[in-house]
Amino acid sequence: MTRVAFIGLGNMGSGMAANQAKAGREVVAYDLNAEAVARATEQGMTGAASAAEAVKDADIVITMLPAGKHVSSVYLESILPNARKDALLIDCSTIDVDSARTVARDASMQGFRAADAPVSGGTAAATGGTLTFMVGCREQDFADFEDALKPMAKAIIHAGSNGAGQAAKICNNMLLGISMIGTCEAFALAERLGLDAQKFFDIASKASGQCWSLTSYCPWPGPVPAAPSNRDYEGGFAAAMMLKDLTLAQDAAEAMGASTPLGGGAEALFKELVGRGHGGKDFSAILEMLRGKL
């Protein structure tokens, strides 16, 4: 039986680990939060007392952690010294490209195969096993990483060499943040102009303004029943996480000398939303800030 060590059982990691277990794999799970580990054991996984304990004898090691410093620390202190040399190492966190490349380099120098594989899809997709993975790894290793990720995925795409997965993720989420703000501004203006929100949706969703933020994740309650806007913007993709990704994108743009004025504007708006105490709301709640209601 394939043995998977899963480190990081937060809102995303818990569902991802559960899908590895549902696929018939033996999952040894660890998180700093003992309650998260307890929930994992209730779902048929084995709890570990430490990350180092979790990775011993694992065929696959998956991490889902908050930031680059956490990934680097876990790799250097727990994974690289304790994992089997033939284990596949996969980091699904969203971190900066430089940290992803450094972790992969350190792993390679010790004989490991490593990949950065950040995800798109949010908590619902993590629970449903329908995430999209953007994988940065050596071409010859991709098939093995793809097989390791399949229980959690609807799509697994090879983005390029190590670090390319993170590059794809931050560029994608910068685009998402910008498009959501544009969608929200359009709804807010339509409201001021006396245009019915449903009528605007019906028109824009079939016209040149159509985009994912409108038709799949509509920020106005009603037109898309599954969207967080119908749950008072609870659940989904937290505004604080969108701010994190936009900040990573802006840091990368500055380092590379790339011009991203709309990305910078999106970062500033989400920073304001989070600063007002709404970082836990879904990122589409920025509509309510633009309407003057938050």
Number of C-alpha atoms within 10 A of each C-alpha: 7 13 20 27 32 30 29 26 26 18 17 21 25 24 21 29 31 26 24 24 21 17 12 12 17 19 27 27 31 27 25 14 11 14 11 20 25 17 14 24 17 11 15 14 23 18 23 21 13 14 24 20 19 26 30 20 17 24 20 22 26 27 26 27 22 15 14 18 13 14 23 18 12 17 23 14 12 18 24 21 14 18 24 18 17 13 21 21 28 25 24 25 24 27 27 22 22 15 17 27 21 14 24 27 16 16 20 14 10 12 14 19 21 26 30 32 35 25 26 19 18 17 22 16 20 24 19 17 23 21 25 21 27 25 32 30 25 15 12 8 13 19 12 11 24 18 10 21 26 18 22 26 22 15 15 20 14 19 21 17 17 25 25 22 28 30 25 21 26 25 18 15 20 26 15 19 26 18 18 25 23 17 23 24 16 17 25 20 13 15 14 11 9 8 13 13 18 14 12 14 21 13 13 17 16 11 10 8 13 14 18 13 20 22 17 14 20 25 28 24 18 14 20 17 13 13 24 23 26 16 13 12 23 17 18 22 20 22 24 21 18 24 25 21 23 29 22 24 26 22 14 18 16 12 9 9 9 10 11 14 10 14 22 18 15 25 24 15 18 27 20 16 23 21 11 11 11 20 21 17 22 24 29 27 28 26 23 17 18 17 15 9 9 13
